[in-house]
Structures are given as C-alpha cells and as structure tokens.
Amino acid sequence: MMARRSSGTAGQPHTWLRLAALALALTASSARAQVQGTGPMASPAAPTLVFLSSPQPGRDGHQEEGRQFGATVLRDLKGSGVFHLLDPKTVLGASDGSSFRTWRGAGAKFLLRFASGPMAQGKLLIDSECVNLETGAVVLKKTFVGGTSAVNQMAHRLADFMVGKFTGTPGIADSAIVFARATRPGIKEVFEVGPDGKGLRQLTAFGSLTIHPAVSADGRLAVVTYKGGPPQIWGQLKPGGPFVLMHPREDAPGLEISDLAWAQDGQRLCFVQGNRKGLSDIYVLDLRANRVARLTDEGHTSGKPCWNPSGTDIAFISDREGTAQVFLMASDGSQVRRLTGDPAPKECVAWNAQGDRIGYVARMDGQSALFTQTPAGTTRQQVATSAEPVESICWAPDGRWLLLGLKDRAGSRLRIASLDGKVQDLADGLGGGQFPQWTRNPGSPATLPSLNPFALSPVPALLGAATLP
C-alpha cells in the first residue's frame, strides 16, 4: 500500500525515518583546486553539512534497510575525501538534533536528511533532500525506488549526488575497479570490486593467464588472454555479452600484446604489440571499419596508450628520443609532440576523464614518483612517491584520485593516491591486483546535467516542506 504523506513539518522528526540515531556534522572541502608550484594541492573550505536521521518504531519491516542505507551514505561521504567529519555529540549533547536552529548554532550551513517507506511488490522508497539551513531552501532533492537488494546502490548514488553538489563533479561511490588477479598458479582472471572493497565479483573464466582489462564507457570488457597459446584480445561486442576474438585473427607466434585502452566512443581499442627483441608499437582496432592500424613508428619501444575524453588524442610512453618520455599524438598517429622533458625515465601514463590532467610515473632516485600535468605541459605537480615500482596507473572517474598498480618481489597490490598526497591501500584482502581500470557503473551519474536517480515517478513525498523553525 502506498504511504500517506505525513503532516509533520521540516525540522521535526518524521514518522517514516528508519535509521539508528546518527547526526554527523561534515565540513566539506572542494577538491577542484588550482595547482600552484609543487607540493600537495590546496583545497578551499566549503560549507558545513549535517547528515541527520532519527529512529522511529515502524511496522513496514524496512528498518534494517534504512539503517543500512544511512550507514552506507555516511561511509561513502567519509571516504570521498571531500568531507571532514565532526562528531556532533561533542557539540549537541542531549539537544534536539532535528532543530534547524540547533545546527545553525553549531555552524552548519546545510542539512542532509532522508526518509524511507514501503511500496508495492516489496519495493523500498527513499526520499532525500539537502536543505540550506540559512534560507530553508531545498538545494537537492532525490527520490529512489528499488528492491531491498538495491539499498547500497541507492545510497552510493545519493552520496555521489551530494559530492557533485559541493564540487561540480559527482562522486565515485557508485563505481567499479576492474583488475587482474591470480586464481591459482599460472592462472589469472579479471575481477571487479567497489571502491569500498565490497562486492568482489569475477568477470572472466578463461582458465589461463588473462590480464590487461579495459572497460568501455558502456561497460563492455576487453582483455588479453593466453587461452589459445599466444596472447590474443578477446572482448564483448555488447555489455554483458559473450567474449569474441578481436585480434589477431590468425596465429601470430612471437608477438606480445598488452595495455588495452578503449576510446570514449567504444568503437576504437588501442593496444601495444611487441616482439621478442623488446620493441613495441601502438595500434588501434577500429570495430566499425573492422581493421587494425599501427600508429607509431617501428624501431622504438612505445606503450601505455590512453585516450583523452573526446577521443581525438592519445598519450603514451616512448623512447623514440632516448630516455622514455610522455608523448601526445592525434588519434591517427599524426601530430606527435613530447609532453615531458626532464631526464627521469617515465614508466606509465593516464589521462583523466575531465581531460584537464595527465598523470604519469617517473623513476627518480630509485623510487617511483607520481606527477600530474596539464595536456599543454604546464603546472606540473608531484603528488606522491613510492619505494615500490609502479606498474600501472589510472584515474578515478571523478578525477580526484589515482589508482596505482604496484609490483615488487612480494607480489602485486593496488593503492589509491589522493591529489593532496595521501596514499592508502585499496581495501583489505585485495592483494595481488594488477592493471587496474576505474570506471563508473552504467547508469551512474557522470556529469551534473545528467544526474538521474533510478526512481519511479510520481512517488509519495515522505519529507515535509522545508521551513525555518
């Protein structure tokens, strides 16, 4: 049965609220900082945000889902790197946490709250809003409807909307990290996992060495696998579809294939093809034309290709001028120009989804140094260093993090570096990961104009209109 709207007003506990008592003050910090000089990127302070919920006895059987939703939103906001959390208990004590006046007095500028209730066929309705505590205006309102199994995904998307509201770019809670990992000696398969380390899922079952995964914008996977002996590219022609052989179509002993990278259009796939002499070139497989073209000159070692978001340019590593450096070229291999020029050899490179930064790793003084730089070659920024060799890097979809694939004698693992220089392990229990790719889940918000929750419309409103008590 549909829920009826309560007559309660904003600022008062709502009878539909279903969550353990949590009230957290959050101080947001924008990660869209201008780069100046060297050292960590500065982040100007943003308004304080309150995440408020209050438990009420209910009959709908969704109390636990409400708690789960709130706990997941909280964890996502904390893990986004955009918000600094303050414990409200030290500020409010036993005060009424639902009072707008109370939170304004504590320095809060915005209030985030939600209510949940049942719908037909076991669906759960979650109504959320962010209120400006100074004016009472609702600055963000999102309604979600889904089965109980979708609670975490609904929570991830609300957190991403909130991050987008404060920074201009949605968060990455509803995203996936795809990587290769050994399943038994001599065998590797491709897996995916959420950025919180949850939802680990195996994506391939070739029963062979399967590495270098690449994920297209619409969720299709391509890999390099040795299932037939020599390395081959196998990929999906539609999301979730079967894997088909893409390249090479005939036996090609002696070739090495690596470093797959999809263009944003999902119709072009870059890869590196090398020989036993240690030389390699960059190729592009055009699915529309059903042809493969070589983009770089023979006689050098070129690799690690990555596309800009518009698909017009490719960044790559090459030793064509001596020490390995980062180069840029047009998508047809023309207009080659060098991006880096310092003497340190470069090892890997990645272009962010926003198109305004290129990350790369240089080998300096026996360590791997992580840098970012604009495509124009200006405002270089050293982000972090690692004593362990960095095998590969990729950007988070929001451009706020870089994911590092480390490899040493002890094995491989994944680490995350924020643009302010903080480096941490991806998650417990995910050792052995290689060649990571970080992608948004299909349907998750990618840009602010297209933010759309997976909601049914019209739906009953569970939260009353915002007023200033």
C-alpha positions in Angstrom: 0.0 0.0 0.0 1.2 3.5 -0.8 2.4 5.6 2.1 0.4 8.7 3.0 2.2 11.9 3.4 2.8 13.0 7.0 1.6 16.4 8.2 4.9 16.9 10.0 7.0 20.0 9.1 10.7 20.2 8.3 12.9 20.4 11.3 10.7 17.9 13.2 11.2 14.1 13.5 9.3 12.4 10.7 7.4 9.1 11.3 8.9 7.5 8.3 12.6 7.9 9.4 14.2 4.5 9.7 17.8 4.6 10.9 19.8 4.3 14.0 20.4 7.6 15.8 23.1 9.3 13.7 23.8 13.0 13.4 27.1 13.9 11.9 28.4 17.4 11.1 30.5 17.3 7.9 32.9 20.1 6.8 33.2 19.8 3.0 36.4 20.6 1.2 36.4 21.1 -2.6 39.0 19.0 -4.5 38.8 21.3 -7.6 41.8 23.3 -6.5 44.1 25.3 -8.7 47.7 23.8 -8.9 50.4 26.2 -7.9 54.0 25.3 -7.6 54.9 21.9 -6.0 53.6 20.1 -3.0 50.1 18.9 -2.1 47.1 20.6 -3.8 45.3 23.1 -1.6 41.5 22.7 -1.0 39.5 25.7 0.0 36.9 25.1 2.7 33.3 24.5 1.8 30.1 24.9 3.9 29.5 22.6 6.8 27.0 19.8 6.1 24.8 17.9 8.6 23.7 14.3 7.9 20.7 13.8 10.2 18.5 10.8 10.9 16.3 9.7 13.8 14.9 6.2 14.5 11.1 5.7 14.9 9.3 2.5 15.6 7.7 1.1 12.4 5.6 -1.7 11.0 6.9 -1.8 7.5 9.8 -4.3 8.1 12.3 -1.9 6.4 14.0 -0.6 9.5 17.2 -2.6 8.8 17.3 -1.4 5.2 17.0 2.2 6.4 19.9 1.7 8.8 21.9 0.1 6.0 21.2 3.0 3.7 22.2 5.6 6.2 25.4 3.8 7.2 26.4 3.4 3.6 25.8 7.0 2.7 27.8 8.0 5.7 30.7 5.7 4.8 30.7 7.0 1.2 30.7 10.7 2.2 33.6 10.0 4.6 35.5 8.0 2.0 35.0 10.6 -0.7 37.8 12.8 0.6 35.5 15.8 0.1 34.1 15.9 3.6 35.7 16.3 7.0 33.6 14.7 9.7 32.9 16.2 13.1 31.2 14.2 16.0 28.0 16.1 16.8 27.8 14.5 20.2 30.6 16.8 21.4 28.6 19.8 20.2 24.9 18.9 20.9 25.0 16.6 23.8 21.4 15.8 24.5 20.0 18.6 22.4 17.3 18.1 19.8 19.2 17.1 16.7 16.2 17.8 14.4 16.2 21.6 15.2 17.4 23.8 12.3 18.3 26.4 14.9 20.5 23.9 16.8 22.5 23.1 13.8 22.9 26.7 12.7 24.2 27.5 16.1 26.8 24.7 15.7 28.0 26.4 12.5 26.2 24.1 10.0 25.1 25.6 6.6 23.3 22.6 5.1 21.2 19.7 6.3 21.0 16.3 4.5 18.2 14.0 5.6 16.2 11.1 4.3 13.1 9.1 5.0 12.2 5.6 3.9 8.9 3.7 3.5 7.5 0.6 1.8 5.9 0.4 -1.7 4.0 -2.4 -3.5 5.8 -5.6 -4.5 8.4 -5.3 -1.8 9.9 -2.1 -3.2 11.5 0.5 -0.9 11.0 4.2 -1.3 13.7 6.6 -0.1 13.1 10.3 -0.2 16.1 12.5 0.5 16.8 16.2 0.5 19.5 18.7 1.3 18.3 21.9 2.9 20.0 25.3 3.2 19.8 26.0 6.9 20.0 29.7 6.5 17.2 30.1 4.0 15.2 26.9 4.3 15.6 26.3 0.5 15.9 22.7 -0.7 19.1 22.7 -2.8 19.0 19.0 -3.7 16.1 16.5 -3.7 16.4 12.9 -4.9 13.9 10.1 -4.6 14.9 6.4 -5.1 12.8 3.3 -5.5 14.2 -0.2 -5.6 14.3 -3.6 -4.1 15.9 -4.3 -0.8 18.9 -5.7 -2.7 19.5 -2.2 -4.2 19.8 -0.3 -0.9 23.6 0.0 -1.2 23.4 1.2 -4.8 20.8 3.8 -3.9 23.0 5.0 -1.0 26.0 5.2 -3.3 24.1 7.4 -5.7 22.9 9.8 -3.1 26.4 10.2 -1.8 27.6 10.8 -5.4 24.9 13.5 -5.9 26.0 15.2 -2.7 29.6 15.2 -3.7 28.6 16.6 -7.1 26.6 19.4 -5.5 29.5 20.6 -3.5 32.3 20.1 -6.1 30.7 20.2 -9.5 31.7 16.6 -10.2 29.7 13.6 -8.9 31.5 11.2 -6.5 32.7 7.7 -7.2 30.8 5.6 -4.7 28.8 4.0 -7.5 31.8 2.9 -9.5 33.8 -0.2 -10.0 37.5 -1.1 -10.1 38.4 -3.8 -12.6 41.7 -5.6 -12.3 43.5 -8.9 -12.9 44.5 -11.3 -10.1 45.8 -14.8 -9.8 43.3 -17.5 -9.0 45.8 -20.3 -8.9 49.5 -20.7 -10.0 49.9 -19.7 -13.6 46.2 -18.6 -14.0 44.9 -15.1 -13.7 41.3 -13.8 -14.2 39.7 -10.4 -14.2 37.6 -9.2 -11.2 35.7 -6.1 -10.3 35.1 -4.6 -6.9 33.6 -1.4 -5.4 36.0 1.4 -4.3 35.0 0.5 -0.7 36.3 -3.0 -1.3 32.9 -4.6 -1.3 31.1 -6.6 -4.0 34.1 -8.5 -5.3 33.0 -10.4 -8.5 34.9 -12.5 -11.1 34.3 -11.3 -14.6 36.2 -13.9 -16.7 36.7 -17.6 -16.6 39.2 -18.3 -19.4 41.3 -20.7 -17.2 44.5 -19.1 -18.5 46.7 -16.0 -18.0 44.1 -13.2 -18.5 45.4 -9.7 -18.0 45.3 -6.0 -19.1 41.5 -5.5 -18.7 39.9 -2.4 -20.4 36.3 -1.3 -19.8 34.4 0.8 -22.3 32.0 3.6 -21.3 29.0 1.4 -21.8 30.5 -1.4 -19.7 32.0 -3.8 -22.3 35.1 -5.6 -21.2 38.2 -6.5 -23.3 41.2 -8.5 -22.1 44.4 -10.0 -23.2 44.3 -13.8 -22.7 46.6 -16.7 -23.4 43.8 -19.2 -23.6 44.8 -20.2 -27.1 48.6 -20.2 -26.5 49.9 -16.8 -27.9 48.3 -13.7 -26.5 45.0 -12.6 -28.0 42.5 -9.8 -27.4 39.1 -11.1 -26.5 36.2 -8.7 -25.8 32.5 -8.1 -25.6 30.5 -6.5 -28.5 27.7 -5.6 -26.2 27.5 -5.1 -22.4 27.2 -8.5 -20.7 27.6 -10.3 -24.0 29.9 -13.2 -24.8 33.6 -12.7 -25.4 34.7 -12.9 -29.0 38.2 -13.0 -30.6 39.1 -9.5 -31.7 42.8 -9.7 -32.5 44.8 -11.3 -34.0 42.5 -13.3 -36.3 45.4 -15.7 -37.3 48.2 -17.4 -35.4 50.9 -14.8 -34.6 53.7 -16.5 -32.6 56.3 -14.3 -31.1 54.0 -11.3 -30.6 53.4 -9.7 -27.2 50.1 -7.8 -26.6 49.4 -5.5 -23.7 48.0 -2.2 -22.5 44.4 -2.2 -23.8 42.5 1.2 -23.8 39.0 1.9 -25.1 38.2 5.3 -26.7 35.2 7.0 -25.2 33.1 6.1 -28.3 33.5 2.4 -27.5 34.4 1.7 -31.2 38.2 2.0 -31.0 40.5 0.0 -28.9 44.2 0.9 -28.5 46.8 -1.8 -27.6 50.5 -2.4 -27.7 52.0 -5.1 -29.8 55.7 -6.0 -29.3 58.2 -8.6 -30.5 60.9 -10.7 -28.9 63.5 -8.0 -29.5 61.8 -5.8 -26.9 60.5 -3.3 -29.5 56.8 -2.4 -29.4 54.3 -0.1 -31.2 50.8 1.2 -30.5 47.9 0.0 -32.7 44.3 0.8 -32.8 41.5 -1.7 -33.6 38.5 0.1 -35.2 35.4 -2.1 -34.7 33.4 0.0 -37.2 35.8 -0.5 -40.0 36.9 -3.9 -38.8 40.6 -3.1 -39.3 43.8 -2.6 -37.3 46.2 0.3 -37.9 49.7 0.9 -36.5 50.0 4.4 -35.0 53.7 4.6 -34.0 57.0 4.1 -35.9 58.8 0.8 -35.8 62.3 0.7 -34.2 61.4 2.0 -30.8 59.6 1.0 -27.6 56.2 2.7 -27.3 53.5 1.7 -24.9 50.9 2.6 -22.2 48.5 4.4 -24.5 45.5 6.3 -23.1 42.8 8.4 -24.7 41.6 11.9 -23.9 37.9 12.1 -23.2 37.0 13.3 -26.7 38.9 10.5 -28.4 41.0 13.0 -30.5 44.4 12.4 -28.8 46.4 9.7 -27.2 49.1 10.0 -24.5 51.8 7.3 -24.5 55.3 6.4 -23.3 58.1 6.2 -25.9 61.9 6.1 -26.0 62.0 7.5 -29.5 64.2 10.4 -28.4 66.3 8.4 -25.9 65.0 8.3 -22.4 61.4 7.2 -22.1 59.1 10.2 -22.0 55.4 11.0 -22.3 54.3 12.0 -25.8 50.9 13.0 -27.2 49.6 12.2 -30.7 46.4 12.6 -32.7 44.2 9.5 -32.8 45.5 8.6 -36.3 49.2 8.7 -35.1 50.0 12.2 -36.5 51.0 15.4 -34.7 53.3 13.7 -32.3 54.7 16.1 -29.6 56.6 15.5 -26.4 54.9 16.4 -23.1 57.7 15.7 -20.6 61.4 16.6 -21.0 63.2 16.1 -17.7 65.9 13.3 -17.7 63.9 10.9 -15.4 62.6 7.9 -17.4 58.8 7.7 -17.5 57.0 4.4 -16.8 53.2 4.8 -17.2 50.7 7.5 -18.0 46.9 8.1 -17.7 44.6 10.8 -18.9 41.7 11.8 -16.5 38.0 11.7 -17.6 37.8 15.5 -17.3 40.6 15.9 -19.9 42.5 18.6 -18.0 45.2 16.5 -16.3 47.6 13.8 -17.3 49.1 11.6 -14.6 52.4 9.8 -15.1 55.1 8.0 -13.1 58.8 8.8 -13.3 61.7 6.7 -12.0 63.7 9.1 -9.7 66.4 8.2 -7.2 65.4 4.6 -7.1 61.7 5.5 -6.4 58.6 5.9 -8.5 57.4 9.5 -8.4 53.8 10.3 -9.3 53.1 13.5 -11.2 50.2 15.3 -12.8 50.4 17.8 -15.6 48.1 19.6 -18.0 48.0 18.5 -21.6 49.6 21.8 -22.5 52.6 20.8 -20.5 52.1 23.4 -17.7 51.6 23.3 -14.0 53.4 20.1 -13.2 52.6 18.7 -9.8 54.3 16.0 -7.8 51.7 14.1 -5.9 53.5 11.2 -4.2 56.4 8.8 -4.2 56.6 5.1 -3.8 59.6 2.9 -2.9 57.8 0.1 -4.7 57.8 0.1 -8.6 54.5 1.4 -10.1 53.5 -0.9 -12.9 50.3 1.0 -14.0 48.1 3.9 -13.0 44.6 5.0 -13.7 42.3 7.9 -12.6 39.1 7.7 -10.6 36.2 8.7 -12.7 35.8 12.0 -10.7 39.5 13.0 -11.3 40.2 13.3 -7.5 42.2 10.1 -7.1 44.8 8.0 -8.9 44.9 4.2 -8.5 48.4 2.7 -8.6 49.3 -0.9 -9.5 52.4 -1.7 -7.5 54.7 -4.7 -8.2 57.7 -5.9 -6.2 59.2 -9.2 -5.1 56.4 -9.8 -2.7 53.8 -9.6 -5.4 51.3 -7.0 -6.6 48.8 -4.8 -4.9 46.6 -1.7 -5.5 46.9 1.6 -3.7 45.0 4.9 -4.0 46.7 8.3 -4.1 44.7 11.4 -3.5 45.8 14.7 -5.1 46.9 16.0 -1.7 49.5 13.3 -1.5 47.8 10.7 0.8 48.4 7.1 -0.3 46.5 4.1 1.1 45.7 0.5 0.2 42.6 0.0 -1.8 41.0 -2.4 0.6 41.8 -5.3 2.9 42.1 -8.7 1.2 42.7 -7.4 -2.4 46.4 -8.1 -2.6 47.6 -9.4 -5.9 45.7 -7.0 -8.1 47.3 -5.8 -11.3 46.5 -3.5 -14.3 43.5 -1.7 -12.6 40.9 0.3 -14.5 38.4 2.5 -12.7 35.0 3.1 -14.3 31.6 4.3 -13.4 28.8 1.7 -13.3 26.5 2.0 -16.2 23.6 4.4 -15.3 25.5 6.1 -12.5 25.8 9.9 -12.8 28.8 11.1 -14.8 28.1 14.8 -15.2 25.8 17.2 -13.2 23.3 18.0 -16.1 22.5 14.3 -16.5 22.2 13.3 -12.8 19.2 10.9 -12.7 18.3 8.6 -9.8 16.7 5.3 -10.7 13.4 6.3 -9.3 9.7 5.8 -10.2 7.6 8.9 -10.8 5.3 10.1 -9.4 6.0 8.8 -5.9 4.6 9.9 -2.5 6.7 12.6 -0.7 7.9 11.3 2.7 9.6 14.5 3.8 7.6 17.6 4.6 8.3 21.0 3.0 11.4 22.9 4.4 10.6 25.6 6.8 12.6 27.8 9.2 11.7 26.9 12.8 
